[in-house]
């Protein structure tokens, strides 16, 4: 459990809602640490491929969590001393992440790794279950969402910006499939946690969304 004197801002929401960008900016503004919990599930999906483990082998995957070494350094992420590049951000990595994320033993095995990020002066954590499971005592809980169409456009721009190929119709389908899987799973399903503030960013840009989160945070002080 996170130490109660450390401020945690939990930002949960569906795929491509922009929560990663917003969470990072909020963390920078406040001088807080940042946890991209989705990256852990994405990394595990990649590691599974590397070690020849199928994405539904729950026990072996949970055991793999204990064996792999994951390091975050600013924008850079290292898996077993190898720097991970843009392969982490592909739709394939996202889909693999969503499959391993549905396995209860995997989620349990990743809990401590996530809570280790909770260090002074504070943490902004983004994911699906930050407010409900990982940091239930978070000082501020935000559920950040946007329409599926706007989210597909955002993901499109993000992939094109990284020089990757993308197709809006396929992205929309992928986002809807991932929403469905994330909301229907039995363990830590994607949902607005009790006490979480709903922030619909369909008509908001990043700066406006960041300001909203900061306003809510300062209102708590
Ligand atoms: O934003 P996007 O959904 O593309 O990716 P992400 O946040 O990196 O998460 C990838 C996948 O990991 C999601 O589709 C979820 O299934 C899973 N995930 C989760 O189950 N719990 C979290 N706290 C974070 C991500």
Boltz pocket constraint, residues with backbone or C-beta under 6 A from the ligand:
constraints:
  - pocket:
      binder: B
      contacts: [[A, 14], [A, 15], [A, 16], [A, 17], [A, 37], [A, 38], [A, 39], [A, 41], [A, 42], [A, 93], [A, 94], [A, 97], [A, 98], [A, 99], [A, 101], [A, 102], [A, 126], [A, 127], [A, 128], [A, 129], [A, 130], [A, 178], [A, 182], [A, 188]]
      max_distance: 6.0
